[in-house]
């Protein structure tokens, strides 16, 4: 690896080859090269390794964050630069982690971790909920337990007053009634399970009240189809970010996919010979097939040919900078959010899900029935579809244009 980086400078290559921990340094550089780091960054990593290698004792097999900081501070060339120090620490930490020498400090033990862990297994193994739902419920439980006064109160001493105080506190932080309803539902679910396990007094779950939620009280969350066209036009450039984001936006808008479904899309899910896309729907625990729309297929193919390099990952959409890794669902939403804001489009919710709403509204305007739209979006219930198509502006305009006088 050193010969590749410094091929025109034999003396430099020899210095890096003869330095301490040569094999360990070279192995890490090869890993970084496979992750898509540029030649310039690889040279910087090699220089950092060579600088701090004399101060690292990897034969101990147990290096803590403090050991790495001491090794970095022993390097005299930092000259007090905070930015350089952070870079050195980051590179050294990742290097030691790849060698299995880095010891992560043990997290502070949560007094309720055993109960939350058992509840998590109950949701996964007995109720079969999705990983995202389980994570959200457990995260809300951690927030609730950390808010208790006094801290670390025994589970059997928690009362509905504690629950009400927590929900009220979250309301003062700006949470909407729908979010507070989900929060109360998560707490109610946990205390139902806790009562069955004998961890707390019976009847607590039954008295946890949710804020009043009115059916279909909100307006549609999606942008107009004209704004969707503007969004797609804004990503029609030739830079790598535009090429990748254009394919992502088309999948979200044309098929109404969820952000996680786009993030999980794999190379083998695109059937180029059969002209179809295979989408895994974890909520329904099934697979759905879509015809490959030519515009979407061309955008994905352009991304694969011009932007996405060869790597070990099988997911379609990857980060543009090293270390190259699959995009997460939150990263997909960030792509949409950034571009929506840059166009000045005002929405209550401007993440990836707003394009799912826009897709449903566009299908409704085109004359599709609720059943057809629900099947297209992968809904199990028609009530779910109504939430995406609750206002038919075209139909309302036709009603407004009726001459009521002739009917009297």
Phi, psi and omega in degrees: 000322178297323180295326179289319182288323186236047187296332182266003182226084183301326181292322178292318178301317180296322180295318179289326181289324184271353181291169181293150178057041186300312182296319180294322179293317182293322180297318179293322178297322178295321177297317179295322178296321178292335180274002173095015178293145180287166179299319181295319180291324178297321177295321179294319178297317180299320180293318179297316179300313182296327183289321186258351182305319181297341185258003180254135180246081184285349178290348178284338178068001180217093179251128179265174177299326179293321178298319180293319179296321177296320179294320179292317181293338177286347178278121190279351187274359182290330177055035176076011181282117181293321180295317179294322180297317179297320179296316179299314182296318181297312181296316181296320180295314179295325178295311180294325178295321179294333179274353182077019182261348185273131180255114178285130179298141181292133178292156177294129184291124176281128182296343181252011186296325180294316180292319179294321178297318178295321178295321179298316178295324177299316181293324183279313189272325184262322181262342175069031180284160182287157179301324180295316179296317179297316180299316182297316181294317180292325177297318178296325178295319177299317178300317182295312183295327179287343180271353186294142174232121359288159181298154177057036176297138178303144185301325181290346181262358179287134181241172179294337176297320178296319180294314180298321179296321179292315179297320178295321179297318179292329177294322178292341178274002176102008179292139177282164182299325179295321178290321177295326176297318177295322178297313179297323179296320179295317179294320179297319179297317180295315184287335170299315179292319181297322178296319180295331179272354181077022181277336183216173183294147179287142177100352182294316182299325185292337184259005175280115185259145176260153173300152180291124179245125180269136183299127177054042185282336184269164176275163177304143185265353186269156175285165175291161181293333175295321177291327176297319178297320177298320180297318179291322178295327182291343181250023183267015180282187184253355180288155184306320181296319179295317182298314180292313184294329179296318178294320179296313182297322179295319178297320180290320186276318185283318183259350181065034182287153172282160183298322179293327179292325176289319180295327182274355182299128183250163182301323181284351178282349179258109181267095185290327181283325179270357181053056177208161177242136179258121182244126177273124181252097183294330180294320180267353182054048179208173179247139180237142183249136178237144172293141181280103178296134184307317181297321179291315179300318179294321180294318179293318180296321177297319178294317182295324184279321190258336188241310186284117179276172177287132179202178183281344183283142180259347177292149187289310189261124183238166175293156181272337182244157181286150357287132182291127183207162180296145174289141176271170177299321179294328177291325176297316178296323180296325177300312181293315184300317181296317183285326177296316180293324181294334178271355180073023179279123183267116179223149176293324177226119186243027175276192183297331185292339180295331178285335173293320175295318180297321178297315180296317178296323179293320178294321179296317179296332180279357175100010179284149179280166179298322179297316180294318180294318179298319177295322181293320182277350179084031179274146175268337184234142177293332179297327177293321182293325181301325179297337180267343187229038190286345178232118176259093185297323179296315179295321179295324178294322178295322177294319181294333182275355179293142176272096184297331183300326181289341181271350181275000000 
